[in-house]
Amino acid sequence: MIREVKGASRRDKAAATRLKILRAAHDEFVENGYHGATIAAVARRAGVAPQTVYFTFHTKPALISAVIDMAVMGEDEPTIPQATDWWAAMAAAPAADEALRIFVRGTGPLFARASRISEILRAAALTDEEVRRTHDHHEGLRRAGFREVVDLLADKGRLRSGLDAESATDVLLTLLGDTTYYGFTVERGWSHERVMGWWEGVLPRVLLEEE
């Protein structure tokens, strides 16, 4: 029993250190960009040694990848979108337009948390091949999830004429994305709720046949 308590204590301490590093890395990347951020600066912000950051995440691309994972899944109880209550509600919705609006509302907090750091990763990927692979990994995950949504919508009602599942996924990824959210909220000054309302109004008209 004593060993179990000690083991749990070590795990809790490691988890707390990891979270401190991720929060510090988020702030460092946002403030200085990917290329301007350093492991040493992240370590200073987190109050740990640089070796601790390297031991936990190994490389800077792995670190920003973990920061994005935290932004998408949350800090307290990390949960992939497919395991959330709102995803279940979307799957259970009787009509495609209702399901799509639930999806928009469900993803809203994810974009609010992740859009800025995702745009930093996207910019860095233009000039760094290793970062490009990290970016492509996250885009692959997003595409797979959005394709699940498109297939679900197709089962509930007809996709708009001229859209197959692949092209509908392309449209959804482009309109409902970090770049769009960041552009509206940061560059254009829209509120979160205004962006949500716009997406809720536009996406059903773009993707679904009218009843």
C-alpha positions, 0 to 999 in steps of 0.5 A: 500500500505504501508503494502504491501511494508513493507511486501515485504521488510520483505520477501526480507530481509528474503530471503537475510538472507536465501541465506547468510546462505545457502552459508555459510553452503555450504562452511562450509560443503565443508571445514569440512564435514557434521559431522565437520560442526556446526550450530554455525560455519555456523552462524559465516560465515553468520554473523547471530545468531545461533538461526536464522539458527535454526529458518530458517532450524530447523536441520542440515539435513534440512540445507544440504538438502536445500544447495543441492536444491540450488545447483541443482536449482540455486540461482537467479531463482531456477528452477527444471530441468523439467521447464528449457529450456534445458529440453524442448529442450530435449523433443522436439528433434526428435531423442533419441541420440540427446535428450540424449546429450541435457540432458547431457549438461543440467545437466552438470552445476548441477553436477558442482555445486552440486557434491561436497556437494552431496558426502559429504551428501552421506558419512555422510549417511553411519553413520547417519540414519537421514542423510540417510533419507535426502540422500534417499529423494534426490536420490528419486527425481533424480531417478524420474527425470531420469526415465522421461528421460528414458521414453522419450528416449524410446518413441523416439527410442529403448532402447538397447536390454536387457534394460527395463526402470527400468534397463536403469534408473539404468544405467543412474543414475550410469554413469551420477551421482555426484560420477562419476562427482566428481571422474573424476573432483576432483580425476582424474583431468578431466576438466568439458568439458572432462567429458561432452564429455565422457558422450555424447559419452558413454551414447548413446552407452550404452543406445540406439540401434544403428541406 
